[in-house]
Amino acid sequence: MAIELPDNPDLAWDLDEIINRQQAEQFVMQFETTLCVYSGTVEQLYSNYHIFFPSDAGRKMVILPDPGAYHDTFHGVHPESVTETGLYVVPGELIGRSGLYVTNLLKDRRMGPRQIPFEQGMRKIMTRRPGHDPFLPVLAKGDLREFEQRWPVLHLHRIELSKLMDRSALERKGIQDVVMEKIEELFDSQRHS
């Protein structure tokens, strides 16, 4: 089946710098149904999408929102409201363990001194955030990276609801609910893997 590249450039991620493509593909696929994807170009947040690696598209990962799930796309999510976190999701194999871990990278691109089991680390971050500014992790173009030229890692962005005051309270609550629902699905999938 041929996959047509989307008109939105934020949904075609270039994997030219990824050396171990197969490992990167396997790693990122576990997030397909569990993290929302943001596009600054069209100011949209997608909660229902599919990831493809079409052979006829060069070294690209293509994200296609489900066209039948229009209600799962949030519009008017301004780029200023989506910021980098400096947090990375890494495979446990990178540090001689299993499962997913969260860490940061130092300025010299080395891994930070602490790697925390993913759910434990994310829950700690979430509980420390004030109620009006929750930690809402999402993915954006360029977040799939490679560490030490062999390990796939995912950088996390976050939506800052306080920067979406032009959206209704109902829309902000909808964004918060869907991002939290997705992250809970990721926690659940990790517990059962």
N, C-alpha and C positions, 0 to 999 in steps of 0.2 A: 504494500500500500504506500503510495507516494504521499508525503506530508508537505503541504505547501507552507513556505515560510510566512509567518504573520506579518502584516503591515506594520505592526508595532515593534520597533527595534528592541524594546526592553524584554521581549518574549523570545528572542533568539540569542542565547548565551554562547559566546565564542569559547571553545575549549582548546584552542591552539596551544595554550601554555600548559595544559594538563598532559603529563607524560603517560600516566597509567590510566587511560581512558576507561577501560572496563571496570576497574576498581572504583573510579569516580562515579560511573553510571550506577553501579550497584549501591553505592553509598547514598547518592542523592535521591534515588527512587524511594527510599524509606520515608522521605519527607513529602512525597507527592500528595498524600491525603491528610497531612498533619500540620503543615505550615502554610499560611497564606503567602501569596506572591504579590509584590507591589510594582506598579509601572508608573514612574514619574512622568513619562512622555504624555500619557493620556490621563494621568491622575486617577488611576483606578487600582483597587485592591481586589484580587481574585481569591476566592476561597474554594472554588471548585474548578479544577483544571487537570490536564493530563500532561505528562512529560514524555517527549519522544527524542530519539537520537537517529534521525533519518540519515541513511548512508548517502543519499543524493544531495545533502545539504552541507557537505564538507564536515568540518569538526565543530558542529553546533549541537546544542541542546535546545529543543524547541518546546515552549510551554504554550499549550492551547487551552484557553478557557472553554468550559463546557457551554456550547451555544444554547443548549436547552435549559440552562440554569442561570438565566439572566439575573434572577433575584439574589444570586450568590456573588454578584459583583457590586462593589461599592464605588460610587462615582464621586468626584470632587475631593479626593484625598490629596491635598496639596503637597508638593515635594518638601516644603519646609517642615511638614509634620512627620516626616519619616527620616530618622537619623541613624547613623552608624552607632553601634554599641561598643565595638572593640572586643566583643565576646565571640568565641568560636566554638562550634560543636565539632568534636574530634572523635574518630573511632577509637574504642578502647585498645585495639591492637597496636595503635601508635605508642601506647605507654605500657604495653604488656598486660593489658586487662581485656575484659569483654564489655560489650555495651557501648553506650555513648557517654562522653564526658564534655564538660564545658570548661573553657580556659580562656586566657587572653594571650596575645603575642606581645613580646617586648619590642622596643624600637629597632633592635637589630634583627627582627624577624624570628627570634628564638621563642619557644613556648615559655609562657610565664611559669613561675615556680609552683603554682597550684592547679591541679586538675581535679574537678569535683564531678562525681556522678551526675549525669545530666538532670534527672528529675530533682535530685536534692539541691543542686546549684540553682536551677531555675526557680524552684519554690522559694528558696531563700531570698533570691533577688525580688521575686514578686511580693513576698510578705513585707519586705522593707520599703516598698514604694507606697507613697500616700494614695488614698482611695481616689483622689481626683486626678492622679497621674500614674495609672497602672503600667506595669511593664508588659508590653504587647509585642512579642517578637514576630517578625515577618522576614521574608527573603526578598532581595532585589537583585537585578542583573549584576553579575560580577561576584556574587557571594560564594559561589562554588570555586574554591581555590585548592592549590596543592601545597602541602607543607613538606619541606625537605625533598622536593622533586619526586615524591612517591606516595604521599598520604593525602587523600582528599579530606578537606575540611570545609565547613560552612560558616561563613561570617554571618552574624545576625544584625539586622536593622530592627528598629522599633518604631511603632506609631505613637506619637505624643498627642493624646486627645486634647490637651490644653491648647494645642495649636490648630485645632479644628473648630473653633468657636463659631465659625460661619455655618457649620452644619448643625442641624437640630439635635437636641438632647437625645431624641429617639434614634437618629442616625449614629451618633457617637456610641450610644449604648449597643446598637446592633453590631458595630465594628468590634467593640470590646467583647461582646458575647461570642462572636464567631471566632475571633483569634483565640480566646480562652478555651472554647470548645475544641478547636484544632490542637492546641498544645496539650490538652488533657488526653486527646486521642493518641498523641505521640507518647505521652507518659505510659498510657495503657499498653500500647504496642510494644514498648521497651520492656515492660514487666512480663509480657507473655512471649518474648522472643528467646 
